[in-house]
Amino acid sequence: MELNELTGIAVDIAFKLHSMYGPGLYEKVYEKLYCYELNKRKINYQNQVCIDLQHEDILFKNAFKADLILENQLLIELKSSKSLYELHFRQLHTYLKISGFEVGLLFNFNVAKIKDGIIRVINTETQRHGGVTQRH
């Protein structure tokens, strides 16, 4: 599946869930609902994926855990936070750099309008520094 099409589906799912339930649920609830919708659409995904970081001769196992990886192309972070901060954006950018994924989406479901809770982040680096190690 082409990355732009996959990104469109990912955003569509966020819109659907937010229009059905609105803000206020726990992040884990949105994650379970999101995975359910991915299954219905037959989108391959992994959730709570541990990513390693290789720094020169040092390997850091499980440097971070990605909320979702779709079709081994798109990294998604889910939030249910009062507001998003620059730190959330920077965190996703760091995850992209370490994992080598080109695009990431940050969804914050705790907003009045979901369009205000969607941030698309592009990885400007192309070399993969870490790797997916396991699915939880």
PyMOL commands that set and color helices and strands:
alter all, ss='L'
color gray80, all
select helices_A, chain A and resi 3-21+27-40+86-99+114-117
alter helices_A, ss='H'
color red, helices_A
select strands_A, chain A and resi 45-55+58-70+74-79+103-108+118-122+130-135
alter strands_A, ss='S'
color yellow, strands_A
deselect
rebuild
show_as cartoon
